[in-house]
């Protein structure tokens, strides 16, 4: 059974990437972190970025964070959670590699 979705490993990975690309504050934070990591010159920098992505999204979607957020932000976080679904199934490395490749191309 092939789970690939719109060129990504699965629907969860595609949805997480879509949120990262389309939510301005999140996008800017991820780009800044990716550029910082890229400047370190470490091998397999995408691994560090993947870890950052996973932690960041997990923190954003933590139930306590969601419930304590202002109503408009709460609604957006709930939508993100529903759209992505299982964070366990997200291929963070795939998203990180894609981001790092974009940074290398634009550098």
Rosetta blueprint (number, residue, H / E / L):
1 X L
2 X L
3 X L
4 X L
5 X E
6 X L
7 X L
8 X E
9 X L
10 X L
11 X H
12 X H
13 X H
14 X H
15 X H
16 X H
17 X H
18 X H
19 X H
20 X H
21 X H
22 X H
23 X L
24 X H
25 X H
26 X H
27 X H
28 X H
29 X H
30 X H
31 X H
32 X H
33 X H
34 X H
35 X H
36 X H
37 X H
38 X H
39 X H
40 X H
41 X L
42 X L
43 X L
44 X L
45 X H
46 X H
47 X H
48 X H
49 X H
50 X H
51 X H
52 X H
53 X H
54 X H
55 X H
56 X H
57 X H
58 X H
59 X H
60 X H
61 X L
62 X L
63 X H
64 X H
65 X H
66 X H
67 X H
68 X H
69 X L
70 X L
71 X H
72 X H
73 X H
74 X H
75 X H
76 X H
77 X H
78 X H
79 X H
80 X H
81 X H
82 X H
83 X H
84 X H
85 X L
86 X L
87 X H
88 X H
89 X H
90 X L
91 X L
92 X H
93 X H
94 X H
95 X H
96 X H
97 X H
98 X H
99 X H
100 X H
101 X H
102 X H
103 X H
104 X H
105 X H
106 X H
107 X L
